[in-house]
Amino acid sequence: MTEEIEKRMTELVGILNEYAYRYYVLDDPAVADNVYDKLYDELLSLERETGERMPDSPTGRVGGEPVKAFGSHEHANRLYSLDKCQSFDELRAWDAKIKKVAPEAEYTLEYKLDGLTLVVTYENGLFVGASTRGNGITGEDVTAQARTIMSVPVSIPFKGRAEAKGECIMRRSAFKKYNETAAEPLKNPRNAAAGAIRNLDPKVTASRKLDLIFYDVNYISTDEIKSQADGIKWLKNNKFRVENPIITSDIERIIAEIEDVERDKLDFDIDGMVIKVNDYSIRDRLGFTDKFPRWAMAYKFEAEETTTELKDIVWQVGRTGKLTPLAILEPVELCGATVRKATLNNYDDILRKKVKLGSTVFIRRSNDVIPEILSAVEGTGSGDVPVPTRCPACGSTLIRNGAHIFCPNTEGCRPQIVARLSHFVSKDCMDIDGLSDKTLALFFDKLGINEAHLLYDLKKEELLTLESFKEKKAANIIAAIDKSRRVKLSAFINALGIPNVGKKLAYDLAVIYGSVKSLSEASVEELSQIDDIGDVVANDICKYFASRGYFVEQLLSKGITFISDGVSDSAAADGVFSGQSVVLTGTLSSMTRSKASEEIIARGGKVLTSVTKETTLVVAGESAGGKLKKAQSAGIRIMDESEFLELLNA
């Protein structure tokens, strides 16, 4: 071994052990997993090349040592780490080795959960203890902490002695909810789970709302389990939470299933998939290396998280005037793309995450195009991010409203105007093809288009005066604008840009009110009774029509006509509610009020929000109040929920 290689190996061992200490013992990681893995693989390669391994090399152990503040627990059976691969060719090569020994081998395919491994122990049907993996032989006793996890059963039907192994996780939904109010936000779900389990106060553990998903029986005092599938069945029968594995002997089926995994749709983090030989007798024939079982392989996904340096913060102005901080990063590879920018929510988010100029930051990319900053590595960075006082676009004095900062210059701030126009023409709104942000900015700069209704006054001749506009492009845009005059009411309501009214709520409002006029006349009290609308949203809707009513009238004057929201005219004409004006009141147990309104309209009826002379029918659910009494006094026909459902099913 050359002096240069020995020096590099010594350096790598020191770096990796420091990273492991911060991650496993202090729960304060300094780098993302993919950074650690790259250095680890380099060390492993050098060890294979030289045939030498240093006494304190991290490649010689499964995990970190037990935390001294906890008691220790010796596992009934050793907990092994898994060998890993990152290509399907490597997976096929592994399959070929298995099939050479056991051509009949079947595999199970399971999620590689990204959390903290725990082993829970049961005696005579009762939960008696829990421990972390530790070094694979001895772990930390975390019984009090595990007892707070609701998915850990306190008793099971099996009356012998057993150890069940699983992954302790914090679900993405719980992580997001926790961070919304946390004084110090958590870095990521995995470290949130690890930190909670290793916290000496079980109350802290309970506050994280952890979950435990089981995938293995580490020890059982009987011999009833002969395969991985048997183990999962035993776990299910004994009240443990599991994810059902796929079982197949075909490695190409395994590969196809891995390719179909949609990580973004899961409520928990996974960093790969685990393939195991199903039959225990075949596992015995395959055996172990000094670190890995030969009968299992972890296919590792590309990292969704990494670390990089934050170079600067710029503030972007949205259509409501709210300023959003955008982080400018040292370029880094993540999920197959070069990432240069990342989002932060607001200035309070910057403070909570301890982000400074020059900080090393953790960034995560899932289903969003622009990644999010999760946190900063403590002690990095030198410059506090200043609070903006002037709008970066128009120079107006900014206004603070709680955690948010706004530019009040609604009518003159260019990015606000362009963003409102962009929202108006988008696919879920007026769906005007060919109008990009760049084109809309050009319209504002050169043609003075600062309100959406002015789009409908554009002439082809005006467009031809603009740079890069030719006859065909101009004609296509004019045709697309003209086509948008006929639009679904829900899309039109969405296009208005009412605060807190998105696509779904716009649809509900369209179904319930049936016209812009009826919606504009609705009171706060009336709107508050609708599903998913509270006082804040109801006030936003009323304030919008009070302040922007002129804009709505201008739009309607441009020849806007409305088409039905998914209801065919033929179905409506001869439906059971044809000609009826219906009021819904009270709570329906079978469906939401919005859904009931949709069903009535689909069958030819009209839905009113209050009892008037026009009302011909009232559908009364539980806890019906003033509307029911008014209908009774007026002698209007009243129908309960069971009769209503009979009509729907007629």
Secondary structure, 3 states (H helix, E strand, C coil): CCHHHHHHHHHHHHHHHHHHHHHHHCCCCCCCHHHHHHHHHHHHHHHHHHCCCCCCCHHHCCCCCCCCCCCEEECCCCCCCCCEECCHHHHHHHHHHHHHHCCCCCEEEEEEECCEEEEEEEECCEEEEEEECCCCCEEEECHHHHCCCCCCCCECCCCCEEEEEEEEECCHHHHHHHHHHCCCCCCCHHHHHHHHHCCCCHHHHHHCCCEEEEEEEEEECCCCCCEHHHHHHHHHHCCCCECCCEEECCHHHHHHHHHHCCHHHCCCCEEEEEEEECEHHHHHHHCECCCCECCEEEEECCCCEEEEEEEEEEEEECCCCEEEEEEEEEEEEECCEEEEEEECCCHHHHHHCCCEECCEEEEECCCCCCCEEEEECCCCCCEECCCCCECCCCCCECEEECCEEECCCCCCCHHHHHHHHHHHHCCCCCCCCCCCHHHHHHHHHHHCCCCHHHHHHCCHHHHCCCCCCCHHHHHHHHHHHHHCCEEEHHHHHHHCCCCCCCHHHHHHHHHHHCCHHHHHCCCHHHHHCCCCCCHHHHHHHHHHHHHHHHHHHHHHCCCCEEECCCCCHHHHHCCCCCCCEEEEECECCCCCHHHHHHHHHHCCCEEECCCCCCCCEEEECECCCHHHHHHHHHCCEEEEHHHHHHHHCC
